[in-house]
Amino acid sequence: MYRNIIEKLKEWKNKEHWEPLVLTGAHQVGKTYILKEFGEREFSNVTYIDCIG
């Protein structure tokens, strides 16, 4: 599924100096899904850490 947020994340990735990435939004709208999808598409090595619970 294509979402416009992917383009914004690619812009973040292509910056010369990365700033911390903070993705906020309502509960259960796909924040985790989109970050996992972006990580798998754009990086060769991804680690997912869940700090809840």
Backbone as a printed PyTorch tensor [residue, N CA C, xyz], in Angstrom:
tensor([[[ 0.8460, -1.1700,  0.0000],
         [ 0.0000,  0.0000,  0.0000],
         [ 0.8970,  1.2400,  0.0000]],

        [[ 0.6410,  2.1660, -0.8990],
         [ 1.4280,  3.3900, -0.9870],
         [ 0.7880,  4.4760, -0.1460]],

        [[ 1.6160,  5.1730,  0.5980],
         [ 1.1300,  6.2880,  1.4080],
         [ 2.0620,  7.4770,  1.2140]],

        [[ 1.5250,  8.6680,  1.3120],
         [ 2.3220,  9.8870,  1.1290],
         [ 3.4070, 10.0220,  2.1810]],

        [[ 3.2080,  9.4500,  3.3440],
         [ 4.2050,  9.5650,  4.4140],
         [ 5.5410,  8.9480,  3.9870]],

        [[ 5.5020,  7.9530,  3.1020],
         [ 6.7420,  7.3310,  2.6240],
         [ 7.6430,  8.3830,  1.9760]],

        [[ 7.0810,  9.2920,  1.2100],
         [ 7.8830, 10.3470,  0.5720],
         [ 8.5240, 11.2530,  1.6180]],

        [[ 7.7990, 11.5900,  2.6650],
         [ 8.3590, 12.4180,  3.7490],
         [ 9.4790, 11.6740,  4.4660]],

        [[ 9.3090, 10.3780,  4.6790],
         [10.3510,  9.5850,  5.3320],
         [11.5920,  9.4740,  4.4520]],

        [[11.3980,  9.3700,  3.1410],
         [12.5400,  9.3410,  2.2270],
         [13.3010, 10.6680,  2.2640]],

        [[12.5650, 11.7840,  2.3480],
         [13.2150, 13.0910,  2.4740],
         [14.0580, 13.1370,  3.7410]],

        [[13.5400, 12.6110,  4.8480],
         [14.2830, 12.5610,  6.1070],
         [15.5450, 11.7280,  5.9300]],

        [[15.3930, 10.5680,  5.2820],
         [16.5300,  9.6590,  5.0850],
         [17.6270, 10.2970,  4.2390]],

        [[17.2460, 11.0920,  3.2490],
         [18.2200, 11.6520,  2.3140],
         [18.8680, 12.9460,  2.7880]],

        [[18.5060, 13.4420,  3.9690],
         [19.1650, 14.6290,  4.5080],
         [20.6230, 14.3120,  4.8140]],

        [[21.4680, 15.3090,  4.6980],
         [22.8950, 15.1070,  4.9700],
         [23.1350, 14.7640,  6.4410]],

        [[22.4210, 15.4560,  7.3230],
         [22.5600, 15.1980,  8.7640],
         [21.1860, 14.8160,  9.3070]],

        [[21.0490, 13.5660,  9.7100],
         [19.7680, 13.0890, 10.2260],
         [19.4520, 13.7300, 11.5600]],

        [[18.2110, 14.0640, 11.7300],
         [17.6880, 14.5120, 13.0150],
         [16.8860, 13.3520, 13.5860]],

        [[16.6200, 13.3430, 14.8850],
         [15.7980, 12.2660, 15.4290],
         [14.4370, 12.2330, 14.7340]],

        [[13.9650, 11.0300, 14.4940],
         [12.6680, 10.8510, 13.8430],
         [11.6310, 10.5460, 14.9110]],

        [[10.6120, 11.3930, 15.0070],
         [ 9.5220, 11.1920, 15.9510],
         [ 8.2350, 11.1780, 15.1470]],

        [[ 7.5470, 10.0590, 15.1700],
         [ 6.2920,  9.9270, 14.4390],
         [ 5.1600,  9.8630, 15.4500]],

        [[ 4.2720, 10.8420, 15.3880],
         [ 3.1610, 10.9020, 16.3320],
         [ 1.8390, 10.8040, 15.5810]],

        [[ 0.8030, 10.4220, 16.2920],
         [-0.5140, 10.3400, 15.6800],
         [-1.4750,  9.6100, 16.5950]],

        [[-2.6880,  9.5200, 16.1440],
         [-3.7370,  8.8620, 16.9200],
         [-3.4230,  7.3740, 17.1100]],

        [[-4.1060,  6.7810, 18.0510],
         [-3.9460,  5.3660, 18.3720],
         [-4.4340,  4.4980, 17.2120]],

        [[-3.6480,  3.5070, 16.8380],
         [-3.9860,  2.4950, 15.8260],
         [-4.3140,  3.0630, 14.4470]],

        [[-3.4300,  3.9330, 13.9550],
         [-3.6080,  4.4620, 12.5990],
         [-2.5320,  3.9650, 11.6370]],

        [[-1.5820,  3.1580, 12.1180],
         [-0.5700,  2.5670, 11.2460],
         [ 0.8270,  3.1250, 11.3860]],

        [[ 1.1380,  3.7770, 12.4920],
         [ 2.4770,  4.3640, 12.6720],
         [ 3.5490,  3.2800, 12.6850]],

        [[ 3.3460,  2.2490, 13.4550],
         [ 4.3270,  1.1690, 13.5350],
         [ 4.4390,  0.4530, 12.1980]],

        [[ 3.3160,  0.1850, 11.5840],
         [ 3.3070, -0.5010, 10.2830],
         [ 4.1310,  0.2740,  9.2610]],

        [[ 3.8980,  1.5780,  9.1580],
         [ 4.5700,  2.3650,  8.1250],
         [ 6.0690,  2.4650,  8.4040]],

        [[ 6.4580,  2.5580,  9.6630],
         [ 7.8920,  2.6150,  9.9720],
         [ 8.5790,  1.2840,  9.6830]],

        [[ 7.9130,  0.1760, 10.0010],
         [ 8.4890, -1.1380,  9.6680],
         [ 8.6110, -1.2980,  8.1550]],

        [[ 7.5820, -0.9210,  7.4310],
         [ 7.5820, -1.0150,  5.9720],
         [ 8.6890, -0.1360,  5.3750]],

        [[ 8.8070,  1.0850,  5.8500],
         [ 9.8430,  1.9960,  5.3860],
         [11.2340,  1.4260,  5.6710]],

        [[11.4280,  0.9190,  6.8660],
         [12.7190,  0.3460,  7.2180],
         [13.1140, -0.8110,  6.3280]],

        [[12.1720, -1.6950,  6.0510],
         [12.4680, -2.8490,  5.1990],
         [12.7630, -2.4360,  3.7610]],

        [[12.0810, -1.4040,  3.2760],
         [12.2820, -0.9520,  1.8910],
         [13.5670, -0.1600,  1.7020]],

        [[13.9220,  0.6730,  2.6730],
         [14.9770,  1.6620,  2.4800],
         [16.3180,  1.3320,  3.1350]],

        [[16.3550,  0.3690,  4.0480],
         [17.5930,  0.0500,  4.7560],
         [17.8720, -1.4450,  4.6530]],

        [[19.1380, -1.7880,  4.6010],
         [19.5010, -3.2070,  4.4970],
         [19.4740, -3.9070,  5.8530]],

        [[19.5570, -3.1440,  6.9450],
         [19.5900, -3.7320,  8.2720],
         [18.6510, -2.9300,  9.1720]],

        [[17.6290, -3.5830,  9.7300],
         [16.6330, -2.9040, 10.5450],
         [16.4300, -3.6830, 11.8370]],

        [[16.3260, -2.9650, 12.9510],
         [16.0060, -3.5730, 14.2390],
         [14.7640, -2.9100, 14.7830]],

        [[13.8040, -3.7000, 15.2240],
         [12.5660, -3.1880, 15.8130],
         [12.5830, -3.4530, 17.3020]],

        [[12.4060, -2.4150, 18.1050],
         [12.3850, -2.5340, 19.5540],
         [11.0820, -1.9510, 20.0580]],

        [[10.3020, -2.7600, 20.7740],
         [ 9.0190, -2.3260, 21.3390],
         [ 9.2410, -2.0410, 22.8180]],

        [[ 9.0970, -0.7910, 23.2160],
         [ 9.3400, -0.3920, 24.6130],
         [ 8.0650, -0.3510, 25.4480]],

        [[ 6.9620, -0.8120, 24.9040],
         [ 5.7040, -0.8340, 25.6270],
         [ 5.4920, -2.2180, 26.2160]],

        [[ 5.0580, -2.2390, 27.4680],
         [ 4.6860, -3.5140, 28.0770],
         [ 5.8110, -4.2180, 28.6170]]])
